[in-house]
């Protein structure tokens, strides 16, 4: 799997929404809309937590989680 493809797709998907989309990896919080932040984080096989807050949070959660699944990245969507 190309991590670069996953990172670009995650960022593009997150940027379609007004909600804040934040990925927690261990003790770091990363803005999923930031390609640079993702590049430094999406390494190894961590378990990630996805935190989404905002006016279109439900749609954003589903869309971003689908991209994680497509690229076989382990993410837990937090309520």
Biopython code that builds the backbone (N, CA, C, O; Angstrom):
import numpy as np
from Bio.PDB.StructureBuilder import StructureBuilder

atoms = [
    (1, "UNK", "N", (0.838, -1.189, 0.000)),
    (1, "UNK", "CA", (0.000, 0.000, 0.000)),
    (1, "UNK", "C", (0.882, 1.251, 0.000)),
    (1, "UNK", "O", (1.892, 1.315, 0.701)),
    (2, "UNK", "N", (0.487, 2.220, -0.783)),
    (2, "UNK", "CA", (1.217, 3.480, -0.802)),
    (2, "UNK", "C", (0.659, 4.403, 0.269)),
    (2, "UNK", "O", (-0.488, 4.843, 0.195)),
    (3, "UNK", "N", (1.491, 4.691, 1.270)),
    (3, "UNK", "CA", (1.054, 5.623, 2.315)),
    (3, "UNK", "C", (0.767, 7.000, 1.740)),
    (3, "UNK", "O", (-0.132, 7.701, 2.206)),
    (4, "UNK", "N", (1.545, 7.393, 0.708)),
    (4, "UNK", "CA", (1.336, 8.713, 0.105)),
    (4, "UNK", "C", (-0.079, 8.835, -0.437)),
    (4, "UNK", "O", (-0.737, 9.856, -0.235)),
    (5, "UNK", "N", (-0.543, 7.816, -1.114)),
    (5, "UNK", "CA", (-1.899, 7.847, -1.670)),
    (5, "UNK", "C", (-2.924, 7.965, -0.550)),
    (5, "UNK", "O", (-3.894, 8.713, -0.671)),
    (6, "UNK", "N", (-2.717, 7.237, 0.528)),
    (6, "UNK", "CA", (-3.642, 7.282, 1.661)),
    (6, "UNK", "C", (-3.662, 8.682, 2.271)),
    (6, "UNK", "O", (-4.727, 9.214, 2.582)),
    (7, "UNK", "N", (-2.484, 9.272, 2.440)),
    (7, "UNK", "CA", (-2.378, 10.587, 3.067)),
    (7, "UNK", "C", (-3.088, 11.646, 2.226)),
    (7, "UNK", "O", (-3.859, 12.448, 2.753)),
    (8, "UNK", "N", (-2.829, 11.647, 0.935)),
    (8, "UNK", "CA", (-3.454, 12.645, 0.053)),
    (8, "UNK", "C", (-4.971, 12.467, 0.059)),
    (8, "UNK", "O", (-5.719, 13.441, 0.143)),
    (9, "UNK", "N", (-5.418, 11.210, -0.031)),
    (9, "UNK", "CA", (-6.860, 10.965, -0.070)),
    (9, "UNK", "C", (-7.530, 11.339, 1.252)),
    (9, "UNK", "O", (-8.629, 11.894, 1.253)),
    (10, "UNK", "N", (-6.878, 11.040, 2.372)),
    (10, "UNK", "CA", (-7.433, 11.402, 3.680)),
    (10, "UNK", "C", (-7.569, 12.915, 3.815)),
    (10, "UNK", "O", (-8.602, 13.416, 4.261)),
    (11, "UNK", "N", (-6.526, 13.634, 3.430)),
    (11, "UNK", "CA", (-6.548, 15.081, 3.541)),
    (11, "UNK", "C", (-7.617, 15.685, 2.634)),
    (11, "UNK", "O", (-8.373, 16.560, 3.055)),
    (12, "UNK", "N", (-7.676, 15.217, 1.393)),
    (12, "UNK", "CA", (-8.680, 15.741, 0.459)),
    (12, "UNK", "C", (-10.092, 15.465, 0.962)),
    (12, "UNK", "O", (-10.975, 16.316, 0.853)),
    (13, "UNK", "N", (-10.300, 14.273, 1.514)),
    (13, "UNK", "CA", (-11.625, 13.907, 2.018)),
    (13, "UNK", "C", (-11.997, 14.782, 3.212)),
    (13, "UNK", "O", (-13.108, 15.309, 3.277)),
    (14, "UNK", "N", (-11.068, 14.938, 4.156)),
    (14, "UNK", "CA", (-11.337, 15.738, 5.351)),
    (14, "UNK", "C", (-11.635, 17.190, 4.986)),
    (14, "UNK", "O", (-12.466, 17.838, 5.622)),
    (15, "UNK", "N", (-10.958, 17.694, 3.967)),
    (15, "UNK", "CA", (-11.125, 19.092, 3.576)),
    (15, "UNK", "C", (-12.459, 19.378, 2.905)),
    (15, "UNK", "O", (-12.800, 20.541, 2.691)),
    (16, "UNK", "N", (-13.219, 18.347, 2.569)),
    (16, "UNK", "CA", (-14.545, 18.555, 1.990)),
    (16, "UNK", "C", (-15.557, 18.979, 3.056)),
    (16, "UNK", "O", (-16.651, 19.442, 2.733)),
    (17, "UNK", "N", (-15.184, 18.819, 4.321)),
    (17, "UNK", "CA", (-16.122, 19.047, 5.421)),
    (17, "UNK", "C", (-15.714, 20.261, 6.242)),
    (17, "UNK", "O", (-14.536, 20.614, 6.305)),
    (18, "UNK", "N", (-16.701, 20.898, 6.871)),
    (18, "UNK", "CA", (-16.423, 22.041, 7.739)),
    (18, "UNK", "C", (-15.975, 21.573, 9.127)),
    (18, "UNK", "O", (-15.299, 22.313, 9.842)),
    (19, "UNK", "N", (-16.345, 20.363, 9.504)),
    (19, "UNK", "CA", (-16.008, 19.845, 10.834)),
    (19, "UNK", "C", (-14.494, 19.745, 11.018)),
    (19, "UNK", "O", (-13.736, 19.619, 10.057)),
    (20, "UNK", "N", (-14.082, 19.806, 12.284)),
    (20, "UNK", "CA", (-12.676, 19.534, 12.575)),
    (20, "UNK", "C", (-12.503, 18.015, 12.588)),
    (20, "UNK", "O", (-13.304, 17.293, 13.182)),
    (21, "UNK", "N", (-11.455, 17.547, 11.928)),
    (21, "UNK", "CA", (-11.173, 16.113, 11.828)),
    (21, "UNK", "C", (-9.769, 15.918, 12.394)),
    (21, "UNK", "O", (-8.779, 16.341, 11.797)),
    (22, "UNK", "N", (-9.702, 15.266, 13.561)),
    (22, "UNK", "CA", (-8.428, 15.143, 14.264)),
    (22, "UNK", "C", (-8.125, 13.670, 14.508)),
    (22, "UNK", "O", (-8.988, 12.893, 14.916)),
    (23, "UNK", "N", (-6.879, 13.314, 14.248)),
    (23, "UNK", "CA", (-6.434, 11.944, 14.452)),
    (23, "UNK", "C", (-5.562, 11.900, 15.691)),
    (23, "UNK", "O", (-4.626, 12.689, 15.827)),
    (24, "UNK", "N", (-5.867, 10.976, 16.597)),
    (24, "UNK", "CA", (-5.011, 10.796, 17.766)),
    (24, "UNK", "C", (-4.190, 9.540, 17.554)),
    (24, "UNK", "O", (-4.730, 8.456, 17.334)),
    (25, "UNK", "N", (-2.872, 9.701, 17.625)),
    (25, "UNK", "CA", (-1.964, 8.568, 17.518)),
    (25, "UNK", "C", (-1.087, 8.604, 18.751)),
    (25, "UNK", "O", (-0.273, 9.514, 18.915)),
    (26, "UNK", "N", (-1.246, 7.633, 19.607)),
    (26, "UNK", "CA", (-0.568, 7.623, 20.899)),
    (26, "UNK", "C", (-0.894, 8.935, 21.609)),
    (26, "UNK", "O", (-2.060, 9.171, 21.929)),
    (27, "UNK", "N", (0.092, 9.799, 21.869)),
    (27, "UNK", "CA", (-0.241, 11.030, 22.609)),
    (27, "UNK", "C", (-0.194, 12.262, 21.710)),
    (27, "UNK", "O", (-0.110, 13.388, 22.202)),
    (28, "UNK", "N", (-0.247, 12.053, 20.395)),
    (28, "UNK", "CA", (-0.212, 13.182, 19.472)),
    (28, "UNK", "C", (-1.580, 13.383, 18.836)),
    (28, "UNK", "O", (-2.314, 12.426, 18.587)),
    (29, "UNK", "N", (-1.907, 14.641, 18.581)),
    (29, "UNK", "CA", (-3.142, 14.974, 17.872)),
    (29, "UNK", "C", (-2.776, 15.638, 16.559)),
    (29, "UNK", "O", (-1.998, 16.591, 16.537)),
    (30, "UNK", "N", (-3.333, 15.139, 15.464)),
    (30, "UNK", "CA", (-2.970, 15.618, 14.138)),
    (30, "UNK", "C", (-4.224, 16.051, 13.398)),
    (30, "UNK", "O", (-5.230, 15.342, 13.385)),
    (31, "UNK", "N", (-4.149, 17.226, 12.781)),
    (31, "UNK", "CA", (-5.234, 17.707, 11.939)),
    (31, "UNK", "C", (-5.197, 16.915, 10.638)),
    (31, "UNK", "O", (-4.220, 16.986, 9.893)),
    (32, "UNK", "N", (-6.261, 16.161, 10.366)),
    (32, "UNK", "CA", (-6.283, 15.307, 9.173)),
    (32, "UNK", "C", (-6.299, 16.160, 7.896)),
    (32, "UNK", "O", (-5.964, 15.669, 6.818)),
    (33, "UNK", "N", (-6.682, 17.418, 8.018)),
    (33, "UNK", "CA", (-6.690, 18.298, 6.846)),
    (33, "UNK", "C", (-5.280, 18.732, 6.460)),
    (33, "UNK", "O", (-5.077, 19.305, 5.390)),
    (34, "UNK", "N", (-4.311, 18.461, 7.325)),
    (34, "UNK", "CA", (-2.921, 18.851, 7.085)),
    (34, "UNK", "C", (-2.125, 17.673, 6.534)),
    (34, "UNK", "O", (-1.874, 16.695, 7.238)),
    (35, "UNK", "N", (-1.736, 17.779, 5.273)),
    (35, "UNK", "CA", (-0.964, 16.697, 4.655)),
    (35, "UNK", "C", (0.359, 16.500, 5.400)),
    (35, "UNK", "O", (0.784, 15.365, 5.620)),
    (36, "UNK", "N", (1.005, 17.592, 5.786)),
    (36, "UNK", "CA", (2.289, 17.492, 6.478)),
    (36, "UNK", "C", (2.142, 16.751, 7.804)),
    (36, "UNK", "O", (2.962, 15.897, 8.141)),
    (37, "UNK", "N", (1.096, 17.083, 8.549)),
    (37, "UNK", "CA", (0.863, 16.399, 9.814)),
    (37, "UNK", "C", (0.678, 14.899, 9.624)),
    (37, "UNK", "O", (1.179, 14.092, 10.408)),
    (38, "UNK", "N", (-0.052, 14.540, 8.567)),
    (38, "UNK", "CA", (-0.283, 13.120, 8.302)),
    (38, "UNK", "C", (1.011, 12.412, 7.908)),
    (38, "UNK", "O", (1.250, 11.279, 8.325)),
    (39, "UNK", "N", (1.842, 13.072, 7.111)),
    (39, "UNK", "CA", (3.092, 12.446, 6.669)),
    (39, "UNK", "C", (3.950, 12.038, 7.855)),
    (39, "UNK", "O", (4.599, 10.993, 7.826)),
    (40, "UNK", "N", (3.954, 12.867, 8.907)),
    (40, "UNK", "CA", (4.822, 12.567, 10.039)),
    (40, "UNK", "C", (4.186, 11.557, 10.987)),
    (40, "UNK", "O", (4.842, 11.075, 11.910)),
    (41, "UNK", "N", (2.914, 11.232, 10.766)),
    (41, "UNK", "CA", (2.185, 10.401, 11.720)),
    (41, "UNK", "C", (1.827, 9.031, 11.184)),
    (41, "UNK", "O", (1.934, 8.038, 11.904)),
    (42, "UNK", "N", (1.399, 8.959, 9.918)),
    (42, "UNK", "CA", (0.911, 7.689, 9.377)),
    (42, "UNK", "C", (2.078, 6.787, 9.017)),
    (42, "UNK", "O", (2.292, 6.466, 7.848)),
    (43, "UNK", "N", (2.829, 6.382, 10.028)),
    (43, "UNK", "CA", (3.931, 5.450, 9.829)),
    (43, "UNK", "C", (3.745, 4.318, 10.821)),
    (43, "UNK", "O", (3.248, 4.520, 11.929)),
    (44, "UNK", "N", (4.139, 3.152, 10.421)),
    (44, "UNK", "CA", (3.956, 2.008, 11.306)),
    (44, "UNK", "C", (2.495, 1.619, 11.340)),
    (44, "UNK", "O", (1.677, 2.164, 10.599)),
    (45, "UNK", "N", (2.177, 0.681, 12.197)),
    (45, "UNK", "CA", (0.813, 0.165, 12.238)),
    (45, "UNK", "C", (0.180, 0.515, 13.572)),
    (45, "UNK", "O", (-0.190, -0.367, 14.347)),
    (46, "UNK", "N", (0.058, 1.810, 13.833)),
    (46, "UNK", "CA", (-0.564, 2.260, 15.072)),
    (46, "UNK", "C", (-2.068, 2.044, 15.004)),
    (46, "UNK", "O", (-2.648, 1.882, 13.931)),
    (47, "UNK", "N", (-2.673, 2.045, 16.169)),
    (47, "UNK", "CA", (-4.131, 2.142, 16.230)),
    (47, "UNK", "C", (-4.444, 3.616, 16.410)),
    (47, "UNK", "O", (-4.007, 4.243, 17.375)),
    (48, "UNK", "N", (-5.198, 4.157, 15.481)),
    (48, "UNK", "CA", (-5.514, 5.583, 15.503)),
    (48, "UNK", "C", (-6.926, 5.795, 16.019)),
    (48, "UNK", "O", (-7.799, 4.944, 15.850)),
    (49, "UNK", "N", (-7.136, 6.944, 16.652)),
    (49, "UNK", "CA", (-8.486, 7.336, 17.048)),
    (49, "UNK", "C", (-8.856, 8.576, 16.265)),
    (49, "UNK", "O", (-8.074, 9.521, 16.166)),
    (50, "UNK", "N", (-10.067, 8.563, 15.704)),
    (50, "UNK", "CA", (-10.542, 9.680, 14.900)),
    (50, "UNK", "C", (-11.576, 10.464, 15.694)),
    (50, "UNK", "O", (-12.578, 9.914, 16.150)),
    (51, "UNK", "N", (-11.315, 11.764, 15.852)),
    (51, "UNK", "CA", (-12.226, 12.651, 16.574)),
    (51, "UNK", "C", (-12.759, 13.676, 15.587)),
    (51, "UNK", "O", (-11.987, 14.422, 14.985)),
    (52, "UNK", "N", (-14.083, 13.716, 15.417)),
    (52, "UNK", "CA", (-14.683, 14.643, 14.468)),
    (52, "UNK", "C", (-15.741, 15.467, 15.190)),
    (52, "UNK", "O", (-16.633, 14.920, 15.839)),
    (53, "UNK", "N", (-15.632, 16.789, 15.069)),
    (53, "UNK", "CA", (-16.587, 17.680, 15.727)),
    (53, "UNK", "C", (-16.963, 18.793, 14.763)),
    (53, "UNK", "O", (-16.096, 19.405, 14.140)),
    (54, "UNK", "N", (-18.274, 19.055, 14.641)),
    (54, "UNK", "CA", (-18.698, 20.160, 13.797)),
    (54, "UNK", "C", (-20.049, 19.907, 13.170)),
    (54, "UNK", "O", (-20.711, 18.912, 13.467)),
    (55, "UNK", "N", (-20.455, 20.819, 12.295)),
    (55, "UNK", "CA", (-21.815, 20.787, 11.756)),
    (55, "UNK", "C", (-22.100, 19.592, 10.854)),
    (55, "UNK", "O", (-23.251, 19.174, 10.733)),
    (56, "UNK", "N", (-21.067, 19.037, 10.218)),
    (56, "UNK", "CA", (-21.287, 17.900, 9.323)),
    (56, "UNK", "C", (-20.467, 16.692, 9.785)),
    (56, "UNK", "O", (-19.939, 15.925, 8.979)),
    (57, "UNK", "N", (-20.380, 16.550, 11.111)),
    (57, "UNK", "CA", (-19.502, 15.532, 11.705)),
    (57, "UNK", "C", (-19.867, 14.113, 11.278)),
    (57, "UNK", "O", (-18.980, 13.309, 10.992)),
    (58, "UNK", "N", (-21.161, 13.795, 11.229)),
    (58, "UNK", "CA", (-21.541, 12.413, 10.894)),
    (58, "UNK", "C", (-21.072, 12.030, 9.498)),
    (58, "UNK", "O", (-20.508, 10.954, 9.296)),
    (59, "UNK", "N", (-21.312, 12.924, 8.529)),
    (59, "UNK", "CA", (-20.885, 12.649, 7.157)),
    (59, "UNK", "C", (-19.364, 12.566, 7.075)),
    (59, "UNK", "O", (-18.815, 11.711, 6.379)),
    (60, "UNK", "N", (-18.687, 13.467, 7.795)),
    (60, "UNK", "CA", (-17.226, 13.484, 7.772)),
    (60, "UNK", "C", (-16.665, 12.189, 8.359)),
    (60, "UNK", "O", (-15.720, 11.616, 7.817)),
    (61, "UNK", "N", (-17.252, 11.728, 9.474)),
    (61, "UNK", "CA", (-16.785, 10.480, 10.095)),
    (61, "UNK", "C", (-16.866, 9.330, 9.106)),
    (61, "UNK", "O", (-15.910, 8.572, 8.936)),
    (62, "UNK", "N", (-18.016, 9.207, 8.455)),
    (62, "UNK", "CA", (-18.217, 8.097, 7.530)),
    (62, "UNK", "C", (-17.238, 8.167, 6.357)),
    (62, "UNK", "O", (-16.652, 7.156, 5.972)),
    (63, "UNK", "N", (-17.067, 9.354, 5.798)),
    (63, "UNK", "CA", (-16.215, 9.508, 4.620)),
    (63, "UNK", "C", (-14.748, 9.235, 4.956)),
    (63, "UNK", "O", (-14.061, 8.519, 4.227)),
    (64, "UNK", "N", (-14.277, 9.810, 6.064)),
    (64, "UNK", "CA", (-12.872, 9.644, 6.434)),
    (64, "UNK", "C", (-12.605, 8.201, 6.870)),
    (64, "UNK", "O", (-11.577, 7.626, 6.513)),
    (65, "UNK", "N", (-13.523, 7.618, 7.637)),
    (65, "UNK", "CA", (-13.356, 6.220, 8.067)),
    (65, "UNK", "C", (-13.295, 5.293, 6.862)),
    (65, "UNK", "O", (-12.559, 4.306, 6.875)),
    (66, "UNK", "N", (-14.070, 5.603, 5.812)),
    (66, "UNK", "CA", (-14.057, 4.772, 4.600)),
    (66, "UNK", "C", (-12.691, 4.812, 3.925)),
    (66, "UNK", "O", (-12.233, 3.800, 3.395)),
    (67, "UNK", "N", (-12.040, 5.968, 3.939)),
    (67, "UNK", "CA", (-10.703, 6.075, 3.343)),
    (67, "UNK", "C", (-9.695, 5.271, 4.161)),
    (67, "UNK", "O", (-8.841, 4.587, 3.597)),
    (68, "UNK", "N", (-9.792, 5.352, 5.492)),
    (68, "UNK", "CA", (-8.905, 4.546, 6.338)),
    (68, "UNK", "C", (-9.084, 3.062, 6.014)),
    (68, "UNK", "O", (-8.106, 2.332, 5.852)),
    (69, "UNK", "N", (-10.334, 2.625, 5.921)),
    (69, "UNK", "CA", (-10.609, 1.211, 5.655)),
    (69, "UNK", "C", (-10.059, 0.795, 4.294)),
    (69, "UNK", "O", (-9.468, -0.276, 4.151)),
    (70, "UNK", "N", (-10.260, 1.647, 3.306)),
    (70, "UNK", "CA", (-9.801, 1.354, 1.941)),
    (70, "UNK", "C", (-8.298, 1.097, 1.919)),
    (70, "UNK", "O", (-7.820, 0.250, 1.164)),
    (71, "UNK", "N", (-7.555, 1.829, 2.747)),
    (71, "UNK", "CA", (-6.095, 1.698, 2.780)),
    (71, "UNK", "C", (-5.624, 0.793, 3.915)),
    (71, "UNK", "O", (-4.444, 0.784, 4.264)),
    (72, "UNK", "N", (-6.559, 0.031, 4.488)),
    (72, "UNK", "CA", (-6.231, -0.931, 5.548)),
    (72, "UNK", "C", (-5.505, -0.291, 6.725)),
    (72, "UNK", "O", (-4.573, -0.874, 7.281)),
    (73, "UNK", "N", (-5.936, 0.913, 7.101)),
    (73, "UNK", "CA", (-5.378, 1.570, 8.272)),
    (73, "UNK", "C", (-6.353, 1.368, 9.433)),
    (73, "UNK", "O", (-7.568, 1.485, 9.277)),
    (74, "UNK", "N", (-5.786, 1.065, 10.589)),
    (74, "UNK", "CA", (-6.577, 0.728, 11.755)),
    (74, "UNK", "C", (-7.021, 2.009, 12.465)),
    (74, "UNK", "O", (-6.204, 2.687, 13.088)),
    (75, "UNK", "N", (-8.298, 2.336, 12.374)),
    (75, "UNK", "CA", (-8.783, 3.553, 13.031)),
    (75, "UNK", "C", (-10.049, 3.242, 13.801)),
    (75, "UNK", "O", (-10.879, 2.442, 13.370)),
    (76, "UNK", "N", (-10.182, 3.889, 14.948)),
    (76, "UNK", "CA", (-11.397, 3.770, 15.754)),
    (76, "UNK", "C", (-12.063, 5.128, 15.756)),
    (76, "UNK", "O", (-11.473, 6.113, 16.199)),
    (77, "UNK", "N", (-13.290, 5.187, 15.264)),
    (77, "UNK", "CA", (-14.009, 6.458, 15.225)),
    (77, "UNK", "C", (-14.629, 6.695, 16.594)),
    (77, "UNK", "O", (-15.405, 5.874, 17.085)),
    (78, "UNK", "N", (-14.281, 7.825, 17.208)),
    (78, "UNK", "CA", (-14.760, 8.131, 18.540)),
    (78, "UNK", "C", (-16.093, 8.891, 18.439)),
    (78, "UNK", "O", (-16.286, 9.718, 17.548)),
    (79, "UNK", "N", (-16.988, 8.594, 19.358)),
    (79, "UNK", "CA", (-18.295, 9.289, 19.349)),
    (79, "UNK", "C", (-18.193, 10.619, 20.044)),
    (79, "UNK", "O", (-19.184, 11.344, 20.137)),
]
sb = StructureBuilder()
sb.init_structure("model")
sb.init_model(0)
sb.init_chain("A")
sb.init_seg("    ")
for serial, (resi, resn, name, xyz) in enumerate(atoms, 1):
    if name == "N":
        sb.init_residue(resn, " ", resi, " ")
    sb.init_atom(name, np.array(xyz, "f"), 0.0, 1.0, " ", f" {name:<3s}", serial, name[0])
structure = sb.get_structure()
